Amino acid sequence: MGLHESVLRGKKIQQLAVVSIDNQTNSDGSPMLVITEQIVAEDLVAPVGDKRYCDHCTDDVLEKLTSELTRDVFRELATRSSRTVVSIKSVPRGARITFDQKLVGATDTAFNTYPGTHSVSLELDGYQVENRSVDTVEGKTAEVNVALAQNTSAGDGDGRIARSGDRLGTLPAYVPWLFIGAGGAAVVTGTVLVLVDSKPSTDPNSEHSKYYYSTKGPGIVTGIAGALSVGAGLYILHRQHVARSTLTAAPLPGGAAVQWTRSF
């Protein structure tokens, strides 16, 4: 148990704020003030704290930095000690979340915060940026559900191809299987037509020669058409898979959050 925790237990104090201002020197020799603030709470294992650096400090700047530091530290304390939660979801999933001007990960996710009003911004490649405001209440979960709108702005040829692929990805799930099933049947039919084809008899008066029709050519054409239909079905199936799956990476302090999401 640290000194601050001992003071809290002995005096029955729930929270204790400690602020210090130290004189330091920049690399160029100019003076600098380092403002450090820590808050120790009875229900927290470790203290909450942060720092601010003030170059060529004036009274106004020092007052502003100290106020901002105190506000941020108390917000962090409220985040750690409360059960206030915000849940952020998007359709499609995998959108990068900027929460109160800080990158915090990607949808869908939920995390603790402090009670109050917060700003939320969602970004996903190919979709319009969505901005929301959410009010959180102590001990409750605030939900943010956003349906992202596709970016329909005019682009180059590659953009038009990508949007065409996106439209294929939104077709009903049974469509590619119709293409694959019909194509497979056509391939089988074409194979049978090629196999049953036979040459006409050398006797011009035979019934076989009189009513002979070659099935080899139609069989080849039917088989090729069936193979193309199967290929189209497999491509649509692939686009649907891509439309439901998203790999996102969001930079975070000291690293990044990588998330693979898929909707069913």
JOPERA-V160286 format. One line per field, one symbol per residue. ss: DSSP state (@ for helix, = for strand, . for the rest). psi: psi as a letter, one per 20 degrees, with the letter a starting at -180 (. if undefined). A space follows every 50 residues. Layout:
# JOPERA-V160286
ss=???
psi=???
This chain:
# JOPERA-V160286
ss=..@@@@@@@@@...===========.....===========......=== =====...@@@@@@@@@@@@@@@@@@@@@@@...=======....====. .=====..====...========...=..=======....=======..= ......@@@@@@@@@@@@@....@@@@@@@@@@@@@@@@@@@@@@@.... ......@@@@.....@@@@@@@@@@@@@@@@@@@@@@@@@@@@@====== ==..========..
psi=prgghgggghjlphqppppqpqprprhjiqqppopppqppqhjqgqqprr qqpoplprhggggghgggggghghghghghirkpqpppqqorrjqppool jppjbqqqrqrqaqqapqqppppppiqqpppqpppqqpjrpppoppoppq ojqqaahhhhgghghhhhijqqhighhgggghgghhggghgghghipqqq qioiiqhghhjpppigghgggggghghhggggghgghghhghhipppqpp projbqopppqpq.
